[in-house]
């Protein structure tokens, strides 16, 4: 069996109780070679759950509300407690308001506490009210890096038993831990809550694609280049819903940080997990990161005993795979990805030409449709008393940002060494470019400082501004007003360059229409150049004060240089020192005063924490699912609508329904904060659903968060239209193309549409996690039959839809849809398992759990 499937098998055997996990499930996993092609569901009970605060807050809100609901139904509210160990890392909320100053970190963290004190107090209440839940305070690092360096066990040692560590998390990049040999992937907050309450995840037994790595990387290639190459390759192979397992002698050439970088990008190529089995390099990493040596040796012995320790150079250990694909690491070249999707790899040598092609290309993933006579537009502006120019391709944001690359000492030290050489060569970064460095943990700052490169990063503007997702999640903070005016005046395609993993439109910043993923050294290189319209091989990065042309090759550090510094400065003592005080080091957190009641006392004046209406009117008895009658289409989409388009994220626009709501509660725009920080308030989140400025709705002839309210013919904000429909008693559906719900796992991408009154989504295909989240909220995911779509069926979206729900439902059954035009067609109801049908009959997974606890 593939090593990843062995983890599923062990968990099934250990948890086999003939109720949640049956002997037949064990036999199905044992017979993986045959069963993998048969769409058979199996249960999986992971060892741990990990949450970041963006989804952790709503999880604690839901648990608090579930306690209230259980009490109303006559049950014991204290039964609502995590059964599966849960670690909640507060990591996602910092905004880069301050940069390029020595106290940026403290200033940003002070603002973080000022803005989010109420939220943090609520989470501190949760850490005391709920058993088996640990909270890692703000300022400690990014969830995935803390998981990798500190929380992950590799082998669990509990109640006298050893068993493989495994984890599900509320961020799709939970897969990063697969690089250490811990099987893990992202689930929606809704699923995570169910796992915390002791429910297994129901999953279709996956196919496993074996990815064979051969050869050695070239000296100038970074792990980021390798991962962007693999991302494009696996998107082409097609691995959505599958496991990818890495093998071959090339794996032994990769550090754990390299493997973690590749595994982190798993959602960008669409797989469920990207697994690197444990080998001696993994064991060495546990020791390097300060884990207890005796426990590490027990871990190794256990894995050897159960056939779970790999030697990648020994081909006799290679398992059977569904399919095998190969990559020779020697063929990888330096590259970026963009301008709008992580899988659109561009060799660095082609960047200038590729961007200029995108300028004139038709509006789309690789096009901005700028008229030819405007390709060389230049806008002059003044910043801090100096004159500058912006053009298409000008870099205005350059961020070394969590989480893909800041876990990796090789690329972080590579960036530091490049910065050192750049400063010594007399190069600078233009002051209007928003530069930032947000490491994944305090260890990164430690080794950058000890190796002597931190001061050079600071001189180029890459000061530490905080520990968290920041720019990658859209918390890049405001650009200088004169820069925004210049971009707007010239209708310029300005650029963000970041070492993150997501670059979808509208995500990084409203004013950067093009965004490129790049390794940390390349982020600095493009910041120095000030533009992506540069051919590094032929054009200099800059000219120093002596008039000398400095090329990128003059300052680029080699792999050997970087590894020598890494061996000297990345040591176990650093990890021990940082992590032994991680839960007590934040004085602001320690000073918070949180209530101690077991039931939360909701504050009706709060604009952050609000009891959600999900359980209003809940009864012990099940309600029979009803046919959806004469539903209007709220929105009609094309392909690749992401959770960033659906879910509230980033800043709250001043002219949005959410802003109007907050204003009505007496708040000023300065106090709006971000959607992420307000995930505990359904009134804000419902208004922010489908509020992305880059939303492309077929009913509207321009990008924006609006739609047509068909009864009146008016064009309204999406929330306002949904409210009109709801008040008139009309049901709603959404039409979409391929890959609906791609991107991060966002529970509000399902909760929001549910609150807007969306009963079903009809799409050509779904991203795995989002489909599961829709099921969890009781929203029906419908899929066109093969070969059919809105175009072939002649659907305009202006029809009214009746979806016939039969009394007896089966997984993946076809259902009939009738239109008010008289047309009838069929679609697949994407409840893939019997468990998902159970959730649907209950009106969602949380309602199911409440009924179970109350009875």
Secondary structure as GFF3:
##gff-version 3
##sequence-region A 1 855
A	DSSP	alpha_helix	3	14	.	.	.	ID=ss1
A	DSSP	alpha_helix	23	30	.	.	.	ID=ss2
A	DSSP	alpha_helix	32	35	.	.	.	ID=ss3
A	DSSP	beta_strand	41	44	.	.	.	ID=ss4
A	DSSP	beta_strand	48	52	.	.	.	ID=ss5
A	DSSP	alpha_helix	53	72	.	.	.	ID=ss6
A	DSSP	three_ten_helix	77	79	.	.	.	ID=ss7
A	DSSP	beta_strand	85	89	.	.	.	ID=ss8
A	DSSP	alpha_helix	104	129	.	.	.	ID=ss9
A	DSSP	beta_strand	133	136	.	.	.	ID=ss10
A	DSSP	alpha_helix	143	146	.	.	.	ID=ss11
A	DSSP	pi_helix	147	151	.	.	.	ID=ss12
A	DSSP	beta_strand	155	158	.	.	.	ID=ss13
A	DSSP	beta_strand	161	164	.	.	.	ID=ss14
A	DSSP	beta_strand	166	169	.	.	.	ID=ss15
A	DSSP	three_ten_helix	172	180	.	.	.	ID=ss16
A	DSSP	beta_strand	183	186	.	.	.	ID=ss17
A	DSSP	alpha_helix	189	196	.	.	.	ID=ss18
A	DSSP	beta_strand	201	204	.	.	.	ID=ss19
A	DSSP	beta_strand	208	214	.	.	.	ID=ss20
A	DSSP	alpha_helix	223	237	.	.	.	ID=ss21
A	DSSP	beta_strand	243	247	.	.	.	ID=ss22
A	DSSP	three_ten_helix	249	253	.	.	.	ID=ss23
A	DSSP	alpha_helix	256	264	.	.	.	ID=ss24
A	DSSP	alpha_helix	266	269	.	.	.	ID=ss25
A	DSSP	beta_strand	273	275	.	.	.	ID=ss26
A	DSSP	alpha_helix	280	288	.	.	.	ID=ss27
A	DSSP	alpha_helix	293	305	.	.	.	ID=ss28
A	DSSP	three_ten_helix	315	317	.	.	.	ID=ss29
A	DSSP	beta_strand	323	328	.	.	.	ID=ss30
A	DSSP	three_ten_helix	329	331	.	.	.	ID=ss31
A	DSSP	beta_strand	335	337	.	.	.	ID=ss32
A	DSSP	beta_strand	345	347	.	.	.	ID=ss33
A	DSSP	three_ten_helix	348	350	.	.	.	ID=ss34
A	DSSP	alpha_helix	351	360	.	.	.	ID=ss35
A	DSSP	three_ten_helix	372	374	.	.	.	ID=ss36
A	DSSP	beta_strand	378	383	.	.	.	ID=ss37
A	DSSP	beta_strand	386	391	.	.	.	ID=ss38
A	DSSP	beta_strand	395	401	.	.	.	ID=ss39
A	DSSP	alpha_helix	409	424	.	.	.	ID=ss40
A	DSSP	beta_strand	434	438	.	.	.	ID=ss41
A	DSSP	alpha_helix	442	450	.	.	.	ID=ss42
A	DSSP	alpha_helix	454	459	.	.	.	ID=ss43
A	DSSP	three_ten_helix	470	473	.	.	.	ID=ss44
A	DSSP	alpha_helix	481	490	.	.	.	ID=ss45
A	DSSP	beta_strand	495	498	.	.	.	ID=ss46
A	DSSP	beta_strand	514	517	.	.	.	ID=ss47
A	DSSP	alpha_helix	520	529	.	.	.	ID=ss48
A	DSSP	beta_strand	542	543	.	.	.	ID=ss49
A	DSSP	beta_strand	549	550	.	.	.	ID=ss50
A	DSSP	alpha_helix	552	555	.	.	.	ID=ss51
A	DSSP	alpha_helix	559	569	.	.	.	ID=ss52
A	DSSP	alpha_helix	572	579	.	.	.	ID=ss53
A	DSSP	alpha_helix	587	590	.	.	.	ID=ss54
A	DSSP	three_ten_helix	613	615	.	.	.	ID=ss55
A	DSSP	beta_strand	628	636	.	.	.	ID=ss56
A	DSSP	alpha_helix	643	646	.	.	.	ID=ss57
A	DSSP	alpha_helix	657	664	.	.	.	ID=ss58
A	DSSP	three_ten_helix	669	671	.	.	.	ID=ss59
A	DSSP	three_ten_helix	676	678	.	.	.	ID=ss60
A	DSSP	alpha_helix	682	688	.	.	.	ID=ss61
A	DSSP	beta_strand	706	709	.	.	.	ID=ss62
A	DSSP	beta_strand	714	717	.	.	.	ID=ss63
A	DSSP	alpha_helix	718	727	.	.	.	ID=ss64
A	DSSP	beta_strand	732	735	.	.	.	ID=ss65
A	DSSP	alpha_helix	748	756	.	.	.	ID=ss66
A	DSSP	beta_strand	758	763	.	.	.	ID=ss67
A	DSSP	alpha_helix	768	776	.	.	.	ID=ss68
A	DSSP	beta_strand	780	784	.	.	.	ID=ss69
A	DSSP	alpha_helix	790	793	.	.	.	ID=ss70
A	DSSP	beta_strand	801	803	.	.	.	ID=ss71
A	DSSP	beta_strand	814	819	.	.	.	ID=ss72
A	DSSP	beta_strand	824	829	.	.	.	ID=ss73
A	DSSP	alpha_helix	834	841	.	.	.	ID=ss74
A	DSSP	alpha_helix	845	854	.	.	.	ID=ss75
###
